Amino acid sequence: MEGDLLNSVVSGFIGLVIGVVITFGVWQMTTTPWDLAGVLVAVGIASFFSAFGAGYGESTEK
């Protein structure tokens, strides 16, 4: 169980990094009324929990 949770946390952080990097790249090409820091925090949190949930869901199906 602990290994599954660790894998889920690692997946969450990988998702966080990918989501933030892609958002930052897109941010450079668009003009929006939001500040960059707020958008990166929101996307980072959403990406982490999306990847964490997917990883944790896979580990509990065994």
C-alpha positions in Angstrom: 0.0 0.0 0.0 2.8 2.5 0.9 4.5 1.8 -2.4 1.3 2.5 -4.3 0.8 5.7 -2.5 4.4 6.8 -3.2 3.9 6.0 -6.9 0.7 8.0 -6.9 2.5 11.0 -5.3 5.3 10.7 -7.9 2.7 10.6 -10.7 1.1 13.6 -9.2 4.3 15.6 -9.3 5.1 14.5 -12.8 1.6 15.7 -13.8 2.2 19.0 -12.0 5.4 19.7 -13.9 3.9 18.8 -17.3 0.8 20.9 -16.7 2.8 23.9 -15.5 5.3 23.8 -18.3 2.6 23.5 -21.0 0.6 26.3 -19.4 3.7 28.5 -19.3 4.4 27.8 -22.9 0.9 28.6 -24.0 0.9 31.7 -21.8 3.8 33.1 -23.9 1.6 32.9 -27.0 -1.6 34.3 -25.7 -2.8 37.5 -24.0 -5.2 37.0 -21.2 -6.4 39.2 -18.3 -5.1 36.8 -15.6 -1.8 37.0 -13.9 0.7 34.2 -14.6 1.3 33.2 -11.0 -2.4 32.6 -10.3 -2.8 30.6 -13.5 0.3 28.4 -12.8 -0.9 27.7 -9.2 -4.3 26.7 -10.4 -3.0 24.5 -13.2 -0.4 22.9 -10.9 -2.9 22.0 -8.3 -5.3 20.6 -10.9 -2.6 18.6 -12.7 -1.2 17.2 -9.4 -4.6 15.8 -8.3 -5.5 14.6 -11.7 -2.3 12.5 -12.0 -2.4 11.5 -8.4 -6.0 10.3 -8.7 -5.2 8.4 -11.9 -2.2 6.7 -10.3 -4.0 5.9 -7.1 -7.0 4.5 -9.0 -4.8 2.2 -11.0 -3.0 0.9 -7.9 -6.2 0.1 -6.1 -7.6 -2.0 -9.0 -5.0 -4.7 -8.5 
